Amino acid sequence: MKTLETLIEEALAPVVFGHVQKAADALGVDTYVIGGYVRDTFLDRPRGHDIDIVAVGSGIVLAKKVAELLPGKNNIQVFKNYGTAMIKWQNIQLEFVGARKESYDHECRNPIVENGTLEDDQNRRDFTVNALALKLNKEGFGKLLDPFNGMQDLTAKVLRTPLDPDITYSDDPLRMLRAVRFATQLDFAIDKASLLSIKKNNVRIDILSKERVIEEVHKILAAPVPSTGLLILDQLGLLERILREITALKGIEEVEGQSHKDNFYHTFEVVDNICAYTENLWLRWAALLHDIGKAPTKKFDKKVGWTFHAHEFVGAKMVYKLFKRMRMPLNDKMKYVQKLVYMSSRPIVISEDHVTDSAVRRLIFDAGELLEDLLLLCKADITTKNPKRFAKYHNNFDIVKAKIEEVEARDHVRNFQPPVTGEEIMRIFALKPCRQVGELKEAIKEAILEGVIPNEYEAAHDFMRTKAKTMGLSPTS
């Protein structure tokens, strides 16, 4: 196990710290590296390339001096309104700020900032483990400053605020989400005082921009076990304020002795399952949202029990509304999630014993480039705790994959275009763009998917001519 001295030596070995030291000493400014870079150093986990530098003075002046000393090309950006500056050099991003103290208006998370000491700056940090600082000046280089016993909290794997948690979380409610995110990423516990404070102040997250909220949710979903954070969000009353479509899935109803599974906890299992297969953030979103249509479509029928008819269709519509409300991208990413939610039950249908090849072809065609991701979602959706059912469902999943591979190898229908183009149809029948051209193209596509003709040009061409006769069209060539 590495000693504290070894960890500090490794953390400050990169040459960039030597340039920061020269600049700081030339200006006579006490300078420290602080925050996540230091925390991850003592956790002996991979350190990021974003490094926070605090100067007991002007962070902008220090940044400009560092930029002069750094060899080669570097890009400096100055943010005068915030008293900060950022340098991108090689693969490193240095963020400079002057030590400061902050006060807050209750209606806004933007602080009123004054110059302060290093201790003032450490006071304003979100957690004790993020308030750890290492000195960068030549005199005292590598000295650890830990006024809040952050090292003790690192060892105990606990997140605690430097100040009264009511002040910390009410001042900047983004810290509530950061607490959950760090607990998820680092596998830390949030201390009891913080949990009580967040629960009491959870309404404060309503002042945050949707973009900042979703940025933290993204990071929770990107963790190895997202359910850790999602369950904490729910426990603290935050999830309902962010993703009410998920909390609406809670609970098990029973009517006449018949009940359904709790789709809330099932959803989190699906998310965790899919994380074993992919780091694709939007596929993880699809897993999180795949069942949201079940809450509004849930009904009890005396003959068949609980039903969720058309929940995939309803859920796909809800995806758009959720993305729009939370200011998420309404582009191809949203359409990707929407399509996976809409098709999430399709692979299950073709696992039946007597499924037709046409059903398999339609799945391949409709899923297109999303087929592999759809199959991963389907596999992750198997959460039964019954060993026999688990084995049966996985066996059915293997049957689905085998059928797909067999049909695709033979018929090549994924993302296919009808072998006869619209331009060729117009030329053969002397047509301008019109409904009949579309009908012929659609008829050829349907014939191939139904297995009436093979996916080949000659067969499609002959079929087209036969079909055209029934529509009263005669070829001119």
C-alpha positions in Angstrom: 0.0 0.0 0.0 1.4 3.4 -1.0 2.3 5.9 1.7 0.8 9.4 1.9 4.1 10.9 0.8 4.3 8.6 -2.2 0.8 9.5 -3.3 1.5 13.2 -3.0 4.8 12.8 -4.9 3.1 11.0 -7.7 0.2 13.6 -7.9 2.6 16.5 -8.1 5.1 14.9 -10.5 3.6 16.2 -13.8 5.7 19.1 -15.1 2.8 21.5 -15.2 3.0 21.8 -11.4 6.6 23.0 -11.8 5.5 25.8 -14.0 2.7 26.8 -11.6 5.2 26.8 -8.8 7.5 29.2 -10.7 4.7 31.5 -11.6 3.3 31.5 -8.0 6.7 32.2 -6.4 7.5 34.9 -9.0 4.2 36.7 -8.0 4.6 35.9 -4.3 1.2 34.3 -4.2 0.4 31.3 -2.0 -1.0 28.7 -4.4 -2.7 25.3 -3.9 -4.2 22.5 -5.9 -7.6 21.5 -4.4 -10.7 19.5 -5.1 -11.2 16.3 -7.0 -7.6 15.9 -8.2 -6.4 15.8 -4.5 -9.3 13.6 -3.4 -8.7 11.0 -6.1 -4.9 11.1 -5.3 -5.6 9.9 -1.8 -8.1 7.4 -2.9 -5.4 6.1 -5.3 -7.9 6.1 -8.2 -7.3 7.6 -11.7 -7.0 11.3 -11.5 -8.9 13.4 -14.0 -7.3 15.9 -16.4 -9.2 18.8 -14.8 -7.1 20.5 -12.1 -8.4 23.2 -9.8 -5.8 25.8 -8.6 -6.5 28.3 -5.8 -4.4 31.4 -5.4 -4.6 33.5 -2.3 -4.8 36.6 -4.5 -5.8 36.9 -8.2 -6.4 33.7 -9.9 -6.5 35.5 -13.3 -3.1 37.1 -12.8 -1.6 33.8 -11.8 -3.1 32.1 -14.8 -1.6 34.7 -17.2 1.8 34.2 -15.6 1.5 30.4 -15.9 0.5 30.8 -19.6 3.7 32.8 -20.2 5.8 30.0 -18.7 4.2 27.0 -20.3 6.1 25.8 -23.4 4.4 25.3 -26.7 0.8 26.1 -27.6 -1.7 26.7 -24.8 -5.2 28.2 -24.8 -6.1 30.6 -22.0 -9.6 31.9 -21.3 -10.4 34.6 -18.8 -13.8 35.0 -17.1 -13.5 38.4 -15.4 -17.1 38.4 -14.1 -16.2 35.3 -12.0 -12.6 36.1 -11.3 -11.5 32.8 -12.9 -9.3 31.7 -15.8 -8.8 28.4 -17.6 -5.7 27.1 -19.4 -5.8 24.1 -21.8 -2.3 22.7 -22.2 -1.6 19.3 -23.8 -4.2 17.0 -22.3 -4.6 19.0 -19.1 -7.2 21.7 -18.2 -6.1 24.0 -15.4 -8.8 26.2 -13.7 -7.6 29.1 -11.6 -9.5 31.0 -9.0 -8.7 33.4 -6.3 -9.4 32.3 -2.8 -12.8 33.7 -1.9 -15.7 33.6 0.5 -19.3 33.5 -0.7 -22.7 34.6 0.5 -26.0 33.7 -1.2 -29.4 35.2 -2.1 -32.1 32.7 -1.2 -33.7 32.9 -4.7 -30.5 32.2 -6.7 -27.6 29.9 -6.5 -25.2 32.5 -7.9 -23.1 33.7 -4.9 -22.0 37.2 -3.9 -18.2 36.7 -3.9 -15.5 38.5 -1.9 -11.8 37.9 -1.7 -10.8 35.6 1.2 -8.2 33.3 2.7 -7.5 29.7 1.8 -9.6 28.7 4.9 -12.5 30.8 3.5 -12.2 29.0 0.2 -12.2 25.6 1.9 -15.3 26.6 3.9 -17.3 27.1 0.7 -16.4 23.7 -0.7 -19.2 21.1 -0.9 -17.6 18.2 1.1 -14.7 17.8 3.4 -13.1 15.3 1.0 -13.2 18.0 -1.7 -11.6 20.7 0.6 -8.2 18.9 0.8 -5.5 21.2 -0.6 -1.8 20.6 -1.5 0.6 23.6 -1.5 2.4 24.3 -4.8 4.9 27.0 -3.7 8.5 25.9 -3.4 8.5 26.6 0.3 6.1 23.9 1.7 5.7 22.1 -1.7 3.3 19.2 -1.2 2.1 20.2 2.2 -1.4 18.9 2.9 -4.0 21.4 4.4 -6.9 19.5 5.9 -8.9 21.8 8.3 -12.1 19.6 8.3 -10.6 16.1 8.7 -11.3 15.2 5.1 -8.6 12.5 5.2 -10.5 10.9 8.1 -13.7 11.0 6.0 -11.9 9.5 3.0 -10.9 6.6 5.1 -14.4 6.2 6.5 -15.8 6.6 2.9 -18.3 9.3 4.0 -19.5 12.6 2.5 -19.8 15.4 5.0 -20.1 19.1 4.5 -17.5 21.5 6.0 -20.2 23.8 7.4 -23.7 23.3 8.7 -25.3 21.1 6.0 -28.5 23.3 6.0 -26.3 26.2 4.9 -24.3 24.2 2.4 -27.3 22.7 0.6 -29.7 25.6 0.8 -27.1 28.0 -0.5 -26.3 25.9 -3.5 -28.8 23.1 -4.0 -26.7 21.6 -6.8 -24.6 20.2 -4.0 -27.5 17.9 -3.1 -27.2 16.2 -6.5 -23.4 16.2 -6.2 -23.7 14.4 -2.9 -25.7 11.6 -4.6 -23.4 11.6 -7.6 -20.3 11.3 -5.5 -21.9 8.6 -3.3 -22.6 6.6 -6.5 -19.3 7.1 -8.2 -17.1 6.6 -5.1 -19.3 4.1 -3.3 -19.4 6.5 -0.3 -22.1 7.0 2.3 -23.7 10.4 2.8 -23.6 11.3 6.5 -26.8 11.4 8.5 -26.9 15.1 9.0 -26.6 15.7 5.2 -29.3 13.2 4.5 -31.7 14.9 6.9 -30.8 18.3 5.5 -31.2 17.3 1.8 -34.6 15.8 2.6 -35.6 19.0 4.4 -34.3 21.3 1.6 -35.1 19.2 -1.5 -37.6 21.8 -2.8 -34.6 24.0 -3.3 -33.4 22.1 -6.4 -36.3 23.7 -8.3 -34.2 26.9 -8.7 -31.6 24.9 -10.6 -31.5 25.0 -14.4 -32.7 21.8 -15.9 -29.4 21.5 -17.8 -27.4 21.4 -14.5 -29.7 18.8 -13.0 -29.5 16.5 -16.0 -25.7 16.8 -16.1 -25.6 15.2 -12.6 -28.2 12.6 -13.6 -26.0 11.7 -16.6 -23.1 11.2 -14.3 -25.1 9.0 -12.0 -26.3 6.9 -15.0 -22.6 6.6 -16.2 -21.6 5.0 -12.8 -21.0 1.2 -12.7 -24.1 0.7 -10.5 -26.5 3.6 -11.2 -29.3 2.2 -9.0 -27.2 3.3 -5.9 -27.7 6.9 -6.8 -31.2 6.6 -8.2 -32.5 5.0 -5.0 -30.8 7.7 -2.9 -32.4 10.3 -5.1 -35.8 8.7 -4.3 -35.1 8.3 -0.6 -34.3 12.0 -0.4 -37.4 13.1 -2.4 -35.3 14.4 -5.3 -36.2 11.8 -7.9 -39.9 12.8 -7.9 -38.9 16.4 -8.6 -36.7 15.4 -11.5 -38.1 12.3 -13.1 -41.7 11.9 -11.9 -42.3 9.4 -14.7 -40.0 6.9 -12.8 -41.5 7.4 -9.4 -45.0 6.9 -10.9 -44.0 3.3 -11.4 -43.8 2.7 -7.7 -45.8 0.1 -5.8 -47.7 -3.2 -6.3 -51.5 -3.3 -6.5 -53.5 -6.4 -5.8 -57.0 -7.0 -7.0 -58.9 -10.3 -6.5 -55.6 -12.0 -5.4 -53.8 -10.9 -8.5 -50.8 -8.5 -8.4 -48.2 -7.2 -10.7 -44.4 -6.7 -10.2 -43.1 -3.4 -8.8 -42.0 -1.8 -12.1 -40.1 0.9 -10.1 -37.5 -1.4 -8.7 -37.6 -3.6 -11.8 -36.5 -0.5 -13.8 -33.4 0.0 -11.6 -32.4 -3.7 -12.0 -32.7 -3.3 -15.8 -30.4 -0.2 -15.7 -27.8 -2.0 -13.6 -28.0 -5.1 -15.8 -27.4 -3.1 -19.0 -24.4 -1.4 -17.4 -22.6 -4.8 -17.6 -22.9 -4.7 -21.3 -22.5 -1.1 -22.4 -21.2 2.4 -21.5 -23.5 4.0 -24.0 -25.3 6.7 -21.9 -28.3 6.9 -24.2 -28.8 3.1 -24.1 -28.8 3.4 -20.3 -31.4 6.1 -20.6 -33.5 3.8 -22.7 -33.2 1.2 -20.0 -34.3 3.7 -17.4 -37.3 4.8 -19.4 -38.3 1.5 -21.1 -41.3 1.0 -18.8 -42.5 4.5 -18.1 -45.6 3.9 -20.2 -46.8 1.2 -17.8 -48.1 3.7 -15.2 -50.6 5.5 -17.4 -51.7 2.2 -19.2 -52.1 -0.1 -16.1 -55.5 -1.7 -15.9 -57.1 -4.7 -14.3 -59.2 -7.1 -16.3 -61.0 -9.9 -14.5 -60.3 -12.4 -17.3 -56.6 -11.7 -17.9 -55.5 -9.8 -14.8 -53.2 -6.8 -14.9 -52.5 -5.4 -18.4 -50.3 -2.6 -19.8 -51.6 -2.5 -23.3 -49.6 -0.2 -25.7 -47.3 0.9 -22.9 -44.4 0.9 -25.4 -46.3 3.3 -27.7 -47.3 5.6 -24.8 -43.8 5.4 -23.3 -42.2 6.5 -26.5 -44.4 9.6 -26.5 -43.5 10.3 -22.9 -39.8 10.2 -23.8 -40.3 13.2 -26.0 -42.2 15.1 -23.3 -39.6 14.2 -20.6 -36.6 15.3 -22.8 -38.4 18.5 -23.7 -39.2 19.3 -20.0 -35.7 18.6 -18.8 -34.0 20.5 -21.7 -32.4 17.4 -23.1 -31.5 17.2 -26.8 -34.5 16.7 -29.0 -32.3 15.3 -31.8 -31.1 11.9 -32.9 -30.3 11.0 -29.2 -33.9 11.5 -28.2 -35.1 9.6 -31.3 -32.7 6.8 -30.4 -34.1 6.4 -26.9 -37.7 6.8 -28.2 -37.3 4.0 -30.7 -35.8 1.6 -28.2 -38.6 2.3 -25.7 -41.1 1.8 -28.5 -39.6 -1.5 -29.7 -38.5 -2.8 -26.2 -40.9 -5.8 -26.2 -40.5 -6.8 -29.9 -37.7 -9.3 -29.4 -39.7 -11.1 -26.7 -42.5 -11.8 -29.2 -40.3 -13.6 -31.7 -39.0 -16.0 -29.0 -42.1 -18.0 -29.3 -41.9 -21.5 -30.8 -43.9 -21.0 -34.0 -42.7 -17.5 -35.0 -42.6 -16.9 -38.7 -39.6 -15.7 -40.6 -41.5 -12.7 -41.7 -41.8 -11.6 -38.1 -38.1 -11.9 -37.7 -37.5 -10.0 -41.0 -39.7 -7.2 -39.8 -37.9 -6.9 -36.5 -34.5 -6.7 -38.3 -35.8 -4.2 -40.7 -37.6 -2.0 -38.2 -34.7 -2.0 -35.7 -32.1 -1.4 -38.4 -28.9 -0.1 -36.9 -30.4 -0.3 -33.4 -30.8 -4.1 -33.5 -27.8 -5.0 -31.3 -28.8 -2.3 -28.7 -32.4 -3.5 -28.7 -31.2 -7.0 -28.0 -29.1 -5.8 -25.1 -32.0 -4.0 -23.7 -34.2 -7.1 -24.0 -31.5 -9.2 -22.3 -31.1 -6.7 -19.5 -34.9 -6.7 -19.0 -34.7 -10.3 -17.6 -34.9 -9.7 -13.9 -36.8 -12.7 -12.6 -35.5 -14.2 -9.4 -36.9 -17.6 -10.2 -34.0 -19.7 -11.4 -36.1 -21.8 -13.8 -37.7 -18.8 -15.4 -34.4 -17.0 -15.6 -32.9 -19.9 -17.5 -35.9 -20.2 -19.7 -36.0 -16.5 -20.6 -32.2 -16.5 -21.3 -32.7 -19.6 -23.5 -35.5 -17.8 -25.4 -33.2 -14.9 -25.8 -30.6 -17.2 -27.4 -33.3 -18.5 -29.7 -34.1 -15.0 -30.8 -30.5 -14.2 -31.6 -30.1 -17.5 -33.5 -33.3 -16.8 -35.6 -32.1 -13.2 -36.3 -28.7 -14.4 -37.5 -30.2 -17.1 -39.7 -32.7 -14.8 -41.4 -30.3 -11.9 -41.8 -27.6 -14.2 -43.3 -30.1 -15.5 -45.8 -32.3 -12.4 -46.6 -30.0 -9.4 -45.9 -32.9 -7.2 -44.8 -31.2 -4.9 -42.3 -31.5 -1.3 -43.5 -32.3 -2.6 -46.9 -33.9 -0.5 -49.6 -36.2 -2.1 -52.1 -34.0 -3.4 -55.0 -36.1 -1.4 -57.5 -35.8 2.4 -56.9 -38.5 5.0 -57.2 -36.5 6.6 -60.1 -36.6 3.3 -62.0 -40.4 2.9 -61.4 -41.0 6.4 -62.8 -38.8 5.6 -65.8 -40.4 2.2 -66.6 -44.0 3.5 -66.3 -43.4 7.1 -67.4 -44.6 8.5 -64.1 -43.8 11.7 -62.3 -43.5 11.6 -58.5 -46.9 10.5 -57.2 -48.8 8.2 -54.9 -48.6 5.2 -57.2 -44.7 5.2 -57.1 -44.9 5.0 -53.4 -47.4 2.3 -53.4 -45.3 0.1 -55.7 -42.2 0.7 -53.6 -44.1 -0.2 -50.4 -45.6 -3.3 -52.1 -42.1 -4.6 -53.1 -40.8 -4.0 -49.5 -43.8 -5.8 -48.0 -43.4 -8.7 -50.4 -39.7 -9.1 -49.4 -40.5 -8.9 -45.6 -43.4 -11.3 -45.9 -41.1 -13.8 -47.8 -43.3 -13.7 -51.0 -40.1 -12.9 -53.0 -36.4 -13.0 -52.2 -34.5 -9.8 -51.6 -33.1 -9.8 -55.1 -33.4 -7.4 -58.1 -34.9 -9.8 -60.7 -37.6 -11.1 -58.3 -38.4 -7.6 -57.2 -38.5 -6.3 -60.8 -40.9 -9.1 -61.9 -43.1 -8.6 -58.9 -43.3 -4.9 -59.6 -44.5 -5.5 -63.2 -47.2 -7.9 -62.0 -48.3 -5.5 -59.2 -48.4 -2.6 -61.7 -50.9 -4.4 -63.9 -53.3 -4.7 -61.0 -53.0 -0.9 -60.6 -53.7 -0.3 -64.3 -50.2 0.7 -65.1 -48.4 -0.3 -68.3 -44.6 -0.2 -68.8 -43.3 2.0 -71.6 -39.9 0.2 -71.6 
